[in-house]
Amino acid sequence: MPRKMLQFTHLPQRQPDKRGAAERRGDFGEISKAFTESSAGEQSSRCEQCGIPFCSIHCPLGNNIPDWLMLVAAGRMEEAYAVSSATNTFPEICGRICPQDRLCEGSCVLEQSRHGNVTIGAVEKHITETAFAEGWVRPALPAIERGDSIGIVGGGPAGLAAAEALRRKGHGVTVYDRHDRMGGLLIYGIPGFKLEKSVVERRIRLLAESGVRFVTGTAIGRDVPFDELRARHDAVLIATGVYKAKPLGIPGDDLPHVHAALDYLIAQNRRDLGDSVPLLDARGKDVVVIGGGDTAMDCVRTAIRQGAKSVKCLYRRDRANMPGSKREVSHAEEEGVEFVWMATPESITTEGVRANRMHLGMPDASGRQSPVVIEGSAFTLPAGMVIAALGFDPEEMAIPGLALSAWGTIETDDGLMTSLDGVFAAGDIKRGASLVVWAIKDGRDAAESIHRYVSAKTAQAAE
């Protein structure tokens, strides 16, 4: 049934129902239930249809959010999916894992006016799941085959987004990944309670059906020399992400019960996928996770599900200055995680983590207040497992002629081409550890630049 818009004056904000904390602690299934058609329509009708859509402006992909909200409110779901998928390669994934509270929903005019933002992420998920159920989501089959070949190194969100866009234009695409599955952090890094792996696998099947060729278990530089890769393809995109853990840099950080966040998450995700791998198991242990980003939230909530005796998150700033999603913090607290704010680790022993209390001093170059140790405030948290979740750096890349930044990321021009002709870079390996939605944007942008580059080469060869 079509609905009028601007219904925020009498319809309160409502997020999808969540499974109870006691139930969800026992498994790795997604915690949120799906919107019904009626609920999605009602929540969409709350949109104010702003003349300046701040939700779209603050979406890295520039999604036409007010348009598809209006279409959902009108019951025009197939058109809503067409609009949603026009700017976003993986809307069902972004609807689940984007930190909407920091992006579109946090910028909603209704949020600023204290009416409560439109539940954009949940509606986005509803649109795409409806589209899959109705058979509206189809492989990107090109109208013509161009006869060229693009090689993509890395099967994460940037590489897969580029593959879809290039294949849609008729380019031959081969994606290489060193792991045994495509998906990158979508498969191995993000826990199932945020993103069930069947959702990612469904998209990868669609890409394969569109003609994208996947080569797994192949590391460029180890199994295939980079020069050989360039010779195979008309252009190459590097989208390897960043996987090297930032070190704690404190005494005891090399003890056997100290683990990098990604090692911990990959072990659990592989187990969930049915692989027989040694599990880094928190069962029965006091667990301390050091860090305050979304990866730290993934770790604390995984430890809870593994049956940890206690789980504490140690973060050097306060709740207001935490870089992770506030929604994820709330979910973690509901599930039994304890946050130790304003504290930083000093050392790790076999018994636990020795830490110091902090206070916030003057702002640093980024504008955030710098944490300062309070002298004489040391205390110890018992810990049978310590997980370091301080972020990620690029792994070393030994490619002659490839210009790198001081941080080890790949430098590119405005078109995402590197210092090597015909070699492009996208995602975290280009911008540093960031959000999946930014990786998707980079992948789509790189695909446009690669298309122009290869088309120009083809035209020049025909002259």
Secondary structure as the mmCIF struct_conf table of DSSP 4:
data_model
#
loop_
_struct_conf.conf_type_id
_struct_conf.id
_struct_conf.beg_label_comp_id
_struct_conf.beg_label_asym_id
_struct_conf.beg_label_seq_id
_struct_conf.end_label_comp_id
_struct_conf.end_label_asym_id
_struct_conf.end_label_seq_id
BEND BEND1 MET A 5 MET A 5
HELX_RH_3T_P HELX_RH_3T_P1 GLN A 7 THR A 9
TURN_TY1_P TURN_TY1_P1 HIS A 10 HIS A 10
BEND BEND2 LEU A 11 LEU A 11
HELX_LH_PP_P HELX_LH_PP_P1 GLN A 15 ASP A 17
STRN STRN1 LYS A 18 LYS A 18
HELX_RH_AL_P HELX_RH_AL_P1 ALA A 21 ARG A 24
TURN_TY1_P TURN_TY1_P2 ARG A 25 GLY A 26
BEND BEND3 GLY A 29 GLY A 29
BEND BEND4 ILE A 31 ILE A 31
STRN STRN2 SER A 32 SER A 32
HELX_LH_PP_P HELX_LH_PP_P2 LYS A 33 THR A 36
HELX_RH_AL_P HELX_RH_AL_P2 GLU A 37 SER A 44
TURN_TY1_P TURN_TY1_P3 SER A 45 ARG A 46
BEND BEND5 GLY A 51 ILE A 52
HELX_RH_AL_P HELX_RH_AL_P3 PHE A 54 ILE A 57
TURN_TY1_P TURN_TY1_P4 HIS A 58 HIS A 58
BEND BEND6 CYS A 59 CYS A 59
TURN_TY1_P TURN_TY1_P5 PRO A 60 LEU A 61
HELX_RH_AL_P HELX_RH_AL_P4 ILE A 65 ALA A 73
TURN_TY1_P TURN_TY1_P6 ALA A 74 GLY A 75
HELX_RH_AL_P HELX_RH_AL_P5 MET A 77 THR A 87
BEND BEND7 THR A 89 THR A 89
HELX_RH_AL_P HELX_RH_AL_P6 PRO A 91 ILE A 97
BEND BEND8 CYS A 98 CYS A 98
HELX_RH_3T_P HELX_RH_3T_P2 GLN A 100 ARG A 102
TURN_TY1_P TURN_TY1_P7 LEU A 103 LEU A 103
HELX_RH_AL_P HELX_RH_AL_P7 CYS A 104 SER A 107
HELX_RH_AL_P HELX_RH_AL_P8 VAL A 109 GLN A 112
TURN_TY1_P TURN_TY1_P8 SER A 113 ARG A 114
BEND BEND9 HIS A 115 HIS A 115
HELX_RH_AL_P HELX_RH_AL_P9 ILE A 120 GLU A 134
TURN_TY1_P TURN_TY1_P9 GLY A 135 GLY A 135
BEND BEND10 ALA A 143 ILE A 144
STRN STRN3 SER A 149 VAL A 153
BEND BEND11 GLY A 156 GLY A 156
HELX_RH_AL_P HELX_RH_AL_P10 PRO A 157 ARG A 168
TURN_TY1_P TURN_TY1_P10 LYS A 169 GLY A 170
STRN STRN4 GLY A 172 TYR A 176
BEND BEND12 ARG A 178 MET A 182
TURN_TY1_P TURN_TY1_P11 GLY A 184 GLY A 184
HELX_RH_AL_P HELX_RH_AL_P11 LEU A 185 TYR A 188
TURN_TY1_P TURN_TY1_P12 GLY A 189 GLY A 189
BEND BEND13 ILE A 190 ILE A 190
TURN_TY1_P TURN_TY1_P13 GLY A 192 LYS A 194
BEND BEND14 LEU A 195 LEU A 195
HELX_RH_AL_P HELX_RH_AL_P12 LYS A 197 GLU A 209
TURN_TY1_P TURN_TY1_P14 SER A 210 GLY A 211
STRN STRN5 ARG A 213 VAL A 215
BEND BEND15 GLY A 217 GLY A 217
STRN STRN6 ILE A 220 ILE A 220
TURN_TY1_P TURN_TY1_P15 GLY A 221 ASP A 223
STRN STRN7 VAL A 224 VAL A 224
HELX_RH_AL_P HELX_RH_AL_P13 PHE A 226 ARG A 232
BEND BEND16 HIS A 233 ASP A 234
STRN STRN8 ALA A 235 ILE A 238
STRN STRN9 LYS A 244 ALA A 245
HELX_LH_PP_P HELX_LH_PP_P3 LYS A 246 PRO A 247
BEND BEND17 ILE A 250 ILE A 250
TURN_TY1_P TURN_TY1_P16 PRO A 251 ASP A 254
BEND BEND18 LEU A 255 LEU A 255
TURN_TY1_P TURN_TY1_P17 PRO A 256 HIS A 257
STRN STRN10 VAL A 258 ALA A 260
HELX_RH_AL_P HELX_RH_AL_P14 ALA A 261 ASP A 272
TURN_TY1_P TURN_TY1_P18 LEU A 273 GLY A 274
TURN_TY1_P TURN_TY1_P19 ARG A 283 GLY A 284
BEND BEND19 LYS A 285 LYS A 285
STRN STRN11 ASP A 286 ILE A 290
BEND BEND20 GLY A 293 GLY A 293
HELX_RH_AL_P HELX_RH_AL_P15 ASP A 294 ARG A 305
TURN_TY1_P TURN_TY1_P20 GLN A 306 GLY A 307
BEND BEND21 LYS A 309 LYS A 309
STRN STRN12 SER A 310 LEU A 314
BEND BEND22 ARG A 316 ARG A 317
HELX_RH_3T_P HELX_RH_3T_P3 ARG A 319 ASN A 321
BEND BEND23 PRO A 323 GLY A 324
HELX_RH_AL_P HELX_RH_AL_P16 LYS A 326 GLU A 334
TURN_TY1_P TURN_TY1_P21 GLU A 335 GLY A 336
STRN STRN13 GLU A 338 VAL A 340
BEND BEND24 MET A 342 MET A 342
STRN STRN14 ALA A 343 ILE A 348
BEND BEND25 THR A 350 GLU A 351
STRN STRN15 GLY A 352 PRO A 363
TURN_TY1_P TURN_TY1_P22 ALA A 365 SER A 366
BEND BEND26 GLY A 367 ARG A 368
STRN STRN16 GLN A 369 VAL A 373
TURN_TY1_P TURN_TY1_P23 GLU A 375 GLY A 376
STRN STRN17 PHE A 379 PRO A 382
BEND BEND27 GLY A 384 GLY A 384
STRN STRN18 MET A 385 ALA A 388
BEND BEND28 LEU A 390 LEU A 390
STRN STRN19 PHE A 392 ASP A 393
HELX_LH_PP_P HELX_LH_PP_P4 PRO A 394 GLU A 396
TURN_TY1_P TURN_TY1_P24 PRO A 400 GLY A 401
STRN STRN20 LEU A 404 LEU A 404
TURN_TY1_P TURN_TY1_P25 ALA A 406 TRP A 407
BEND BEND29 GLY A 408 GLY A 408
HELX_LH_PP_P HELX_LH_PP_P5 THR A 409 THR A 409
STRN STRN21 ILE A 410 ILE A 410
HELX_LH_PP_P HELX_LH_PP_P6 GLU A 411 GLU A 411
TURN_TY1_P TURN_TY1_P26 ASP A 414 GLY A 415
BEND BEND30 LEU A 416 LEU A 416
STRN STRN22 MET A 417 MET A 417
BEND BEND31 SER A 419 LEU A 420
TURN_TY1_P TURN_TY1_P27 ASP A 421 GLY A 422
STRN STRN23 VAL A 423 ALA A 425
TURN_TY1_P TURN_TY1_P28 GLY A 427 GLY A 427
HELX_RH_AL_P HELX_RH_AL_P17 ASP A 428 ARG A 431
BEND BEND32 ALA A 433 ALA A 433
HELX_RH_AL_P HELX_RH_AL_P18 VAL A 436 ALA A 462
#
